[in-house]
Amino acid sequence: MSNILEALEWLLTAEAWAGPGGLWARSLEHLGYTLLALGISAAVALPLGLAIGHTRKGRGIAIVATGAARALPTLGLLTLVALFTGIGLTAPMVALVVLAAPSVLAGAYAGVESVNQATVDAARAQGMSGWQVLTQVEIPLGLPLILSGLRLAALQVIATATLAAYVGAGGLGRQLFLGLQTYDYSVMLGASIVVILLAILVDGAFGLGQRLLRRVPGLAGTAPANMTAR
């Protein structure tokens, strides 16, 4: 209990937050790593997941691949990549992308597959092409699950991005490893609390975005009237 109180006391000091190595700068680095890893994983896994959900082909392979990727130890993968790339951001970014991609992929194909087949058939009966069905029907209606995949991936990356400091990168992991090396548990616990708060803020932002999208007609779960009427 005393360590927690000391950590809270440290967090309330200006020294903890000021400077290029302070918590403000480290938090921005941490968030930047998260956004970069999430963006790369989305650019790779999101189109693939949408294609799998739309065509209903390759789902079995995707399940096996995502399961294998989730089974990989992130620290071990980071260390292995760092042996080839050296210290810096490359190794942790590869590890974080591998960590995030399965959730993004699963959310994408699950979201598209969740759309009522009758709605899809009605869209095709109206003369929509496959691309139009995907972009105007399946993605809007499957958006809750698609965003849930991105949301889960973001939380996983935020929690794991502390390992970036293990190979010389920045982020809140710097304070964690510093506190561990110097036996300063108030610093270590304080940085952990900031990571938790950052995860809560990001999760809240995703939750707010999902609630706002539900109010947009034709998005996030409500099919257009001219398709449901058939």
N, C-alpha and C positions, 0 to 999 in steps of 0.2 A: 504493500500500500504506500509505503514511504517513497518507493521509486516512482510510482505514478504521480504522486504529489510533486516530487522534484521535477519530473518531466513537464507537468503543467506549469510549474513555476518558471522553468526554462523557456517554455513556449511564450510566456508573457513578457519576456525581456526583449528589448530592441536589438540586442546583440545577436540573438538567434535568427532574426529575419533580415538583418542588414548585410550589405556587401555582396560581391559576386558569388560567395560561397554560402550565403544565407538561405533561409528556408524559402523566401520569395523566389529567388533565382532558381533554386533547385526544384521548386514546385513547377515553375514554368518549363524547365528542362524536362521534368518528368511527364508533364502534360504533353509537351511537344513530341516526346518519344512515343507516347500513347497514340496520338493523332497520326503520326507518321506510320507506325506499325499497322494501325487500323485501316488507314488509307491504302497501304500497299496490299494488305490481305483482302480488302474489299475489291480492289481493282482486279485481283486474280481470282478470288473465290466467288464473288457475287455473280459475275456473268456465267461462270460454270454452273453454279447452283440454279440460276434461273433457267439455263438451257436444260438441265436435268429435270427440273420440275415441269417445264413446258413439254418436253418430248417424252417424258416418263421413261427415259432410257439412261442407263448407267447408274441407277440409284444404288444397286448392290455394290458396285465398285466404289462409289462415293462413301458408303457406310464403312466399308473395310478401310479405305484410305484415311477417313477422318478418325476412325478408331485407332489406327496405327499411329497417326500424328499425335493424338492425345496421349498415347502411351509413352511417347518419347519424353525422357526427363529433360526439362528445360535447361537446368544447370549443366547437365552433361553435353547437350547439344551446343550450348553457348561455348563451353570449354573446347569442344572439338573444332568448331568453326574458328575460334580465336587462335588455335594452333596454326591455322593456314593464313588467316587475315591479320593476325596481330592484335594489339590492343586498340581500342577505339569503339566506334558505334556500329560497325558492320556486323560483328558477331552477335551482339545482343539484338540487333534489328532482325537478323535472320531467325533467331530463336523466338522472338516475339511474334513475328509474322506466322511462323509455323504453329505457334500456340493459338493465335487468333483465327486463322483460316478455317479450321474445322467448324467452329461455331457459326461463322459467317456463311459457310457453304451449306450447313444443315438448315439454318434459318431461311436461306434463299429457296432451296428446293422444297422445304416443308411449307413455306408460305404459298408458293405457286400451286403445289399439290392440294392445298387446303381449299382452293376455290371450287365451288360447286360445279360439277361436270355439266349440269344442265345449263348453267350460265355460260360456260365456255361454248357448248354446242349452239346455244342461241346466238352468240356473237358470230360464230362461223356461219350460221345459217343466214345472217344478215350480210354476208359477203366480206367479212373482215379477213385479212390475211393473217398468217401465223404471227408475224411481227406485231400487227395491230392488236391481236388477241392478247399477246404477252404484255405489251406496253399499256394498253387501254383497259384491260379487264383483269388479267391475272396479277400483275404487279400491284395495281391499286388495291385490289381486294385482299391480296396476301401480305400487304404492308405490315400489319401488326407482327406477324411471325418473322418477317424479314428484319424489321427493326429490333425484335427481341434477340435475334442472332447477333446483330451488331452490338447491342447493349451488353450481352453476355461477354462477347469478345473484348469490349472496352474494359470491363471490370477485371477480366482475367489479365489483360495487359498491364493495367494500372498496378495490380497487386504484384506482378512479376517483374515489372520494369526496374525494380530496385536492384536486380541482378546486373544491370548495366554497369554499375560501379565496380563490379567484380573484375571487369577487364578494362578498367580505366576510363569509362564514360562517366557522364554526370548523373543528374537526377537525385532523388531523395535517398537513394541507396548510399550515397556518399556519407551522409550523416549516420546511417545505420552501421556501415562498416567502420566508420570512425569511432562511434560509441562502443562497438564490439572490440576494436583493437586497443582502445584506451580504458576499457572497463568503465566507461562513463554511461551507465545505463539510463540516466535521465535523457541524454542526447538520443540514444537508440530508441527509447520509448517515445520520445517527443516526435522524432521523425516518423515512427510507425503511426502515431496518431494523425499526423498530417496526411500520410498515405490513405488512411481510412477516411478522413474527411474529404479528400480529393475524390475518392471512389464514390462517396455518398453524393457529392455535388454532380459528378458526371452521370450517375444513375438517375438522380433527380432531373437532370436536363433531358435525358432520354425519355423519362416518364412524362415530363411536361410536353415534349414534342409529340409523343404518341397520343396524349389526350387532345392536343390541339388538332392533330390530323383527323381524329375521329369526327370532328365537327365539319370537316370539309366534305361536301356531297360527292359521292362516288369513290371516296377513299376509305380504306381501312374497314372493310367489312360490309358495305352496303352496295349491292349491285344496282346499276341504273335501271330505272323502271321499265324502259323499253326492252330490256333483256329478261327481267324476272317475269314479265307478263306472258311470255311465251310458254 
